[in-house]
């Protein structure tokens, strides 16, 4: 669905080359609502908009996350392709990042942890 654009209410506005597809109707390709919730700074998406809230489905999850990761509120996402210092792949800060997730530990003051 490259080069498709949608309105803020999810209606398909433009579908490149859609006019060349026999029987293509933009109204049949609107975005559907989903349930979105925040928990410990993490975004959870449930494709079932009618589903019970996450807190009802996974009671105690926030407590468990905070137990195993007390600094969860201080985590920030660090891009893997470049660093704020501009060094690129040879960045001296790369060793402080998790290569698997792209997250790095951060002190509450905003400075990188060693």
C-alpha positions as CSV (number, residue, x, y, z in Angstrom):
1,X,0.0,0.0,0.0
2,X,2.8,2.4,-0.9
3,X,1.7,5.9,-1.7
4,X,-1.7,5.5,-0.3
5,X,-2.9,8.4,1.9
6,X,-5.8,8.5,4.4
7,X,-7.8,11.2,6.0
8,X,-7.7,11.7,9.8
9,X,-10.8,9.7,10.2
10,X,-9.3,6.7,8.3
11,X,-10.9,7.1,4.9
12,X,-8.7,6.3,1.9
13,X,-8.1,9.6,0.1
14,X,-5.6,8.6,-2.6
15,X,-4.5,5.2,-3.9
16,X,-1.8,5.6,-6.6
17,X,-2.9,3.8,-9.7
18,X,-6.2,2.7,-8.1
19,X,-8.0,4.1,-11.1
20,X,-6.3,1.5,-13.2
21,X,-7.7,-1.4,-11.2
22,X,-11.1,-2.7,-12.4
23,X,-13.7,-2.4,-9.7
24,X,-11.4,-0.7,-7.2
25,X,-13.5,1.3,-4.7
26,X,-11.7,3.6,-2.3
27,X,-14.5,3.2,0.3
28,X,-13.7,-0.5,0.7
29,X,-10.1,0.2,2.0
30,X,-10.6,2.5,4.9
31,X,-8.6,2.1,8.1
32,X,-10.4,0.3,10.9
33,X,-10.3,1.5,14.5
34,X,-8.1,-0.3,17.0
35,X,-7.7,-0.2,20.7
36,X,-4.6,1.7,21.8
37,X,-3.4,1.8,25.4
38,X,-0.3,3.1,27.2
39,X,1.2,1.1,30.1
40,X,4.6,2.0,31.6
41,X,5.3,4.2,28.6
42,X,4.8,1.3,26.2
43,X,2.1,1.4,23.5
44,X,-0.1,-1.6,23.2
45,X,-2.3,-2.1,20.2
46,X,-5.2,-4.5,20.1
47,X,-6.8,-5.1,16.7
48,X,-10.1,-5.8,18.5
49,X,-11.5,-2.4,19.2
50,X,-14.2,-4.0,21.4
51,X,-11.7,-6.0,23.5
52,X,-11.5,-5.6,27.3
53,X,-8.9,-3.0,28.5
54,X,-5.4,-4.4,29.0
55,X,-5.7,-3.9,32.7
56,X,-8.6,-6.3,32.7
57,X,-6.9,-8.9,30.5
58,X,-3.5,-8.7,32.3
59,X,-4.1,-7.6,35.8
60,X,-0.9,-6.9,37.6
61,X,1.2,-6.5,34.4
62,X,2.2,-3.0,35.4
63,X,3.4,-4.1,38.8
64,X,5.3,-7.0,37.2
65,X,7.0,-4.7,34.6
66,X,8.0,-2.2,37.3
67,X,9.3,-5.1,39.5
68,X,11.7,-6.4,36.9
69,X,12.5,-3.0,35.3
70,X,12.2,-0.3,38.0
71,X,13.7,2.3,35.6
72,X,11.1,1.6,32.9
73,X,10.0,5.3,32.9
74,X,13.5,6.4,32.1
75,X,13.9,4.2,29.0
76,X,14.2,6.1,25.7
77,X,14.5,4.7,22.2
78,X,17.8,5.2,20.5
79,X,18.0,5.0,16.8
80,X,20.3,2.2,15.5
81,X,21.2,3.9,12.2
82,X,22.9,7.0,13.7
83,X,23.6,8.8,17.0
84,X,23.1,12.4,18.1
85,X,26.9,12.8,18.0
86,X,26.8,12.2,14.2
87,X,29.5,9.5,14.2
88,X,27.3,7.0,12.4
89,X,28.3,3.3,12.6
90,X,31.6,4.2,14.3
91,X,29.7,6.0,17.1
92,X,31.6,5.6,20.5
93,X,28.2,5.3,22.3
94,X,27.2,2.1,20.4
95,X,28.5,-0.2,23.1
96,X,25.9,1.2,25.6
97,X,23.0,0.3,23.3
98,X,21.3,-3.0,23.0
99,X,21.9,-4.1,19.4
100,X,18.8,-6.2,19.5
101,X,16.2,-3.7,20.7
102,X,17.8,-0.3,20.0
103,X,17.1,0.8,23.6
104,X,19.8,2.1,25.9
105,X,19.8,2.8,29.6
106,X,19.4,6.4,30.6
107,X,19.8,8.2,33.9
108,X,16.9,10.2,35.1
109,X,18.9,13.3,34.5
110,X,18.8,12.5,30.8
111,X,22.5,11.5,30.5
112,X,23.5,8.1,29.2
113,X,24.3,5.5,31.8
114,X,27.8,4.0,31.6
